[in-house]
């Protein structure tokens, strides 16, 4: 979650949002920003691999730079958690580092094939791929 920026940018049409991070500091900052802007939002310190523990389901989930940090095994667990929190017909918006990105420093790069393989059972991958310039 980048300090609540996604929730703030995507303020409309959703009247209330949720955000998670495994670190307390980004959650504290997100809460402050939401309060300053008069937004109704719930921010929780939690591990994204524990999504199944959330008691709510959502129409949309935004993953902004998280998927690519997981090992192959943890990705499977994470995708199962995403499935458990999305309502039927819900949408996942996934932003991650592409293997088309030049260089070898920085986060793990993800191929289109890896995404398609991770999201198989029950998922429909309908996406626009933006390749590196």
ChimeraX commands (.cxc) that place a marker at each C-alpha (Angstrom):
marker #1 position 0.00,0.00,0.00 radius 0.5
marker #1 position 2.14,3.14,-0.45 radius 0.5
marker #1 position 1.14,5.23,2.59 radius 0.5
marker #1 position -2.50,5.20,1.56 radius 0.5
marker #1 position -1.91,6.90,-1.79 radius 0.5
marker #1 position -3.85,4.30,-3.77 radius 0.5
marker #1 position -6.85,4.63,-1.47 radius 0.5
marker #1 position -6.69,8.41,-1.72 radius 0.5
marker #1 position -6.28,8.46,-5.49 radius 0.5
marker #1 position -9.10,5.96,-5.95 radius 0.5
marker #1 position -11.44,7.80,-3.63 radius 0.5
marker #1 position -14.34,7.58,-6.04 radius 0.5
marker #1 position -16.65,5.75,-6.46 radius 0.5
marker #1 position -15.99,3.78,-3.26 radius 0.5
marker #1 position -17.19,5.48,-0.07 radius 0.5
marker #1 position -14.89,3.42,2.17 radius 0.5
marker #1 position -11.64,1.57,1.66 radius 0.5
marker #1 position -9.25,-0.75,3.44 radius 0.5
marker #1 position -5.48,-0.93,3.35 radius 0.5
marker #1 position -2.89,-3.25,4.82 radius 0.5
marker #1 position 0.85,-3.20,5.34 radius 0.5
marker #1 position 3.06,-5.40,7.48 radius 0.5
marker #1 position 4.84,-2.31,8.86 radius 0.5
marker #1 position 3.22,0.04,11.38 radius 0.5
marker #1 position 4.75,3.28,10.06 radius 0.5
marker #1 position 3.05,3.23,6.62 radius 0.5
marker #1 position -0.26,2.43,8.32 radius 0.5
marker #1 position 0.15,5.36,10.70 radius 0.5
marker #1 position 0.89,7.69,7.77 radius 0.5
marker #1 position -2.06,6.36,5.78 radius 0.5
marker #1 position -4.40,6.92,8.72 radius 0.5
marker #1 position -3.15,10.50,9.07 radius 0.5
marker #1 position -3.60,11.24,5.37 radius 0.5
marker #1 position -7.08,9.72,5.30 radius 0.5
marker #1 position -8.11,11.77,8.35 radius 0.5
marker #1 position -6.73,14.97,6.78 radius 0.5
marker #1 position -8.82,14.33,3.67 radius 0.5
marker #1 position -11.96,13.24,5.49 radius 0.5
marker #1 position -11.85,9.74,4.01 radius 0.5
marker #1 position -13.44,6.74,5.65 radius 0.5
marker #1 position -10.84,4.00,5.59 radius 0.5
marker #1 position -9.63,1.10,7.68 radius 0.5
marker #1 position -5.89,0.49,7.76 radius 0.5
marker #1 position -4.46,-2.64,9.36 radius 0.5
marker #1 position -0.98,-3.84,10.20 radius 0.5
marker #1 position -1.01,-7.39,8.88 radius 0.5
marker #1 position 0.83,-9.87,6.70 radius 0.5
marker #1 position -0.60,-10.06,3.18 radius 0.5
marker #1 position -0.15,-13.83,3.35 radius 0.5
marker #1 position -2.88,-13.84,6.01 radius 0.5
marker #1 position -5.63,-12.34,3.83 radius 0.5
marker #1 position -7.88,-15.32,4.55 radius 0.5
marker #1 position -8.18,-14.02,8.12 radius 0.5
marker #1 position -10.02,-10.89,6.98 radius 0.5
marker #1 position -13.73,-11.13,7.79 radius 0.5
marker #1 position -14.76,-8.98,4.82 radius 0.5
marker #1 position -14.94,-9.42,1.07 radius 0.5
marker #1 position -14.21,-6.71,-1.48 radius 0.5
marker #1 position -15.30,-5.70,-4.97 radius 0.5
marker #1 position -11.75,-4.62,-5.83 radius 0.5
marker #1 position -8.24,-5.20,-4.54 radius 0.5
marker #1 position -5.17,-3.18,-5.54 radius 0.5
marker #1 position -1.75,-4.78,-5.30 radius 0.5
marker #1 position 0.78,-2.03,-5.93 radius 0.5
marker #1 position 4.22,-3.57,-5.86 radius 0.5
marker #1 position 3.68,-6.58,-3.60 radius 0.5
marker #1 position 3.21,-9.64,-5.82 radius 0.5
marker #1 position 6.78,-9.53,-7.11 radius 0.5
marker #1 position 8.35,-9.77,-3.63 radius 0.5
marker #1 position 6.98,-13.23,-2.88 radius 0.5
marker #1 position 8.73,-16.52,-3.52 radius 0.5
marker #1 position 6.95,-18.91,-5.87 radius 0.5
marker #1 position 5.53,-20.82,-2.89 radius 0.5
marker #1 position 4.36,-17.67,-1.11 radius 0.5
marker #1 position 2.79,-16.41,-4.34 radius 0.5
marker #1 position 0.49,-19.41,-4.39 radius 0.5
marker #1 position -0.56,-18.71,-0.79 radius 0.5
marker #1 position -1.02,-15.00,-1.57 radius 0.5
marker #1 position -3.18,-15.68,-4.65 radius 0.5
marker #1 position -5.37,-18.02,-2.57 radius 0.5
marker #1 position -5.77,-15.23,-0.03 radius 0.5
marker #1 position -6.73,-12.76,-2.75 radius 0.5
marker #1 position -9.34,-15.23,-4.00 radius 0.5
marker #1 position -10.77,-15.52,-0.50 radius 0.5
marker #1 position -11.27,-11.74,-0.06 radius 0.5
marker #1 position -12.61,-10.89,-3.51 radius 0.5
marker #1 position -16.35,-11.04,-4.06 radius 0.5
marker #1 position -17.53,-13.12,-7.02 radius 0.5
marker #1 position -16.88,-11.00,-10.10 radius 0.5
marker #1 position -14.43,-8.84,-8.13 radius 0.5
marker #1 position -11.34,-7.35,-9.71 radius 0.5
marker #1 position -7.69,-7.42,-8.80 radius 0.5
marker #1 position -5.53,-4.57,-10.06 radius 0.5
marker #1 position -1.95,-5.81,-10.04 radius 0.5
marker #1 position 1.06,-3.57,-10.55 radius 0.5
marker #1 position 4.45,-5.25,-10.46 radius 0.5
marker #1 position 7.90,-5.09,-12.01 radius 0.5
marker #1 position 8.06,-6.64,-15.46 radius 0.5
marker #1 position 10.81,-8.91,-16.71 radius 0.5
marker #1 position 10.97,-6.52,-19.67 radius 0.5
marker #1 position 12.42,-3.89,-17.34 radius 0.5
marker #1 position 16.13,-3.50,-18.22 radius 0.5
marker #1 position 18.83,-4.16,-15.66 radius 0.5
marker #1 position 19.20,-6.67,-12.89 radius 0.5
marker #1 position 19.11,-4.50,-9.79 radius 0.5
marker #1 position 16.02,-3.87,-7.76 radius 0.5
marker #1 position 13.02,-6.11,-7.18 radius 0.5
marker #1 position 12.40,-9.48,-8.72 radius 0.5
marker #1 position 11.01,-9.13,-12.22 radius 0.5
marker #1 position 7.78,-10.90,-13.16 radius 0.5
marker #1 position 6.94,-12.32,-16.58 radius 0.5
marker #1 position 3.53,-12.34,-18.17 radius 0.5
marker #1 position 3.73,-16.14,-18.06 radius 0.5
marker #1 position 4.31,-16.10,-14.28 radius 0.5
marker #1 position 1.21,-13.96,-13.76 radius 0.5
marker #1 position -0.90,-16.17,-16.01 radius 0.5
marker #1 position 0.34,-19.29,-14.22 radius 0.5
marker #1 position -0.28,-17.81,-10.76 radius 0.5
marker #1 position -3.84,-16.81,-11.61 radius 0.5
marker #1 position -5.31,-19.95,-13.16 radius 0.5
marker #1 position -8.09,-21.67,-11.19 radius 0.5
marker #1 position -11.17,-19.47,-11.38 radius 0.5
marker #1 position -9.33,-16.33,-12.45 radius 0.5
marker #1 position -9.82,-14.52,-15.75 radius 0.5
marker #1 position -6.74,-12.49,-16.63 radius 0.5
marker #1 position -7.99,-9.53,-18.60 radius 0.5
marker #1 position -5.22,-7.02,-18.63 radius 0.5
marker #1 position -3.25,-4.43,-20.43 radius 0.5
marker #1 position 0.45,-5.04,-20.37 radius 0.5
marker #1 position 2.72,-2.04,-20.45 radius 0.5
marker #1 position 6.16,-3.04,-21.50 radius 0.5
marker #1 position 9.29,-1.13,-20.58 radius 0.5
marker #1 position 10.06,1.80,-22.84 radius 0.5
marker link #1:1,2 radius 0.2
marker link #1:2,3 radius 0.2
marker link #1:3,4 radius 0.2
marker link #1:4,5 radius 0.2
marker link #1:5,6 radius 0.2
marker link #1:6,7 radius 0.2
marker link #1:7,8 radius 0.2
marker link #1:8,9 radius 0.2
marker link #1:9,10 radius 0.2
marker link #1:10,11 radius 0.2
marker link #1:11,12 radius 0.2
marker link #1:12,13 radius 0.2
marker link #1:13,14 radius 0.2
marker link #1:14,15 radius 0.2
marker link #1:15,16 radius 0.2
marker link #1:16,17 radius 0.2
marker link #1:17,18 radius 0.2
marker link #1:18,19 radius 0.2
marker link #1:19,20 radius 0.2
marker link #1:20,21 radius 0.2
marker link #1:21,22 radius 0.2
marker link #1:22,23 radius 0.2
marker link #1:23,24 radius 0.2
marker link #1:24,25 radius 0.2
marker link #1:25,26 radius 0.2
marker link #1:26,27 radius 0.2
marker link #1:27,28 radius 0.2
marker link #1:28,29 radius 0.2
marker link #1:29,30 radius 0.2
marker link #1:30,31 radius 0.2
marker link #1:31,32 radius 0.2
marker link #1:32,33 radius 0.2
marker link #1:33,34 radius 0.2
marker link #1:34,35 radius 0.2
marker link #1:35,36 radius 0.2
marker link #1:36,37 radius 0.2
marker link #1:37,38 radius 0.2
marker link #1:38,39 radius 0.2
marker link #1:39,40 radius 0.2
marker link #1:40,41 radius 0.2
marker link #1:41,42 radius 0.2
marker link #1:42,43 radius 0.2
marker link #1:43,44 radius 0.2
marker link #1:44,45 radius 0.2
marker link #1:45,46 radius 0.2
marker link #1:46,47 radius 0.2
marker link #1:47,48 radius 0.2
marker link #1:48,49 radius 0.2
marker link #1:49,50 radius 0.2
marker link #1:50,51 radius 0.2
marker link #1:51,52 radius 0.2
marker link #1:52,53 radius 0.2
marker link #1:53,54 radius 0.2
marker link #1:54,55 radius 0.2
marker link #1:55,56 radius 0.2
marker link #1:56,57 radius 0.2
marker link #1:57,58 radius 0.2
marker link #1:58,59 radius 0.2
marker link #1:59,60 radius 0.2
marker link #1:60,61 radius 0.2
marker link #1:61,62 radius 0.2
marker link #1:62,63 radius 0.2
marker link #1:63,64 radius 0.2
marker link #1:64,65 radius 0.2
marker link #1:65,66 radius 0.2
marker link #1:66,67 radius 0.2
marker link #1:67,68 radius 0.2
marker link #1:68,69 radius 0.2
marker link #1:69,70 radius 0.2
marker link #1:70,71 radius 0.2
marker link #1:71,72 radius 0.2
marker link #1:72,73 radius 0.2
marker link #1:73,74 radius 0.2
marker link #1:74,75 radius 0.2
marker link #1:75,76 radius 0.2
marker link #1:76,77 radius 0.2
marker link #1:77,78 radius 0.2
marker link #1:78,79 radius 0.2
marker link #1:79,80 radius 0.2
marker link #1:80,81 radius 0.2
marker link #1:81,82 radius 0.2
marker link #1:82,83 radius 0.2
marker link #1:83,84 radius 0.2
marker link #1:84,85 radius 0.2
marker link #1:85,86 radius 0.2
marker link #1:86,87 radius 0.2
marker link #1:87,88 radius 0.2
marker link #1:88,89 radius 0.2
marker link #1:89,90 radius 0.2
marker link #1:90,91 radius 0.2
marker link #1:91,92 radius 0.2
marker link #1:92,93 radius 0.2
marker link #1:93,94 radius 0.2
marker link #1:94,95 radius 0.2
marker link #1:95,96 radius 0.2
marker link #1:96,97 radius 0.2
marker link #1:97,98 radius 0.2
marker link #1:98,99 radius 0.2
marker link #1:99,100 radius 0.2
marker link #1:100,101 radius 0.2
marker link #1:101,102 radius 0.2
marker link #1:102,103 radius 0.2
marker link #1:103,104 radius 0.2
marker link #1:104,105 radius 0.2
marker link #1:105,106 radius 0.2
marker link #1:106,107 radius 0.2
marker link #1:107,108 radius 0.2
marker link #1:108,109 radius 0.2
marker link #1:109,110 radius 0.2
marker link #1:110,111 radius 0.2
marker link #1:111,112 radius 0.2
marker link #1:112,113 radius 0.2
marker link #1:113,114 radius 0.2
marker link #1:114,115 radius 0.2
marker link #1:115,116 radius 0.2
marker link #1:116,117 radius 0.2
marker link #1:117,118 radius 0.2
marker link #1:118,119 radius 0.2
marker link #1:119,120 radius 0.2
marker link #1:120,121 radius 0.2
marker link #1:121,122 radius 0.2
marker link #1:122,123 radius 0.2
marker link #1:123,124 radius 0.2
marker link #1:124,125 radius 0.2
marker link #1:125,126 radius 0.2
marker link #1:126,127 radius 0.2
marker link #1:127,128 radius 0.2
marker link #1:128,129 radius 0.2
marker link #1:129,130 radius 0.2
marker link #1:130,131 radius 0.2
marker link #1:131,132 radius 0.2
marker link #1:132,133 radius 0.2
view
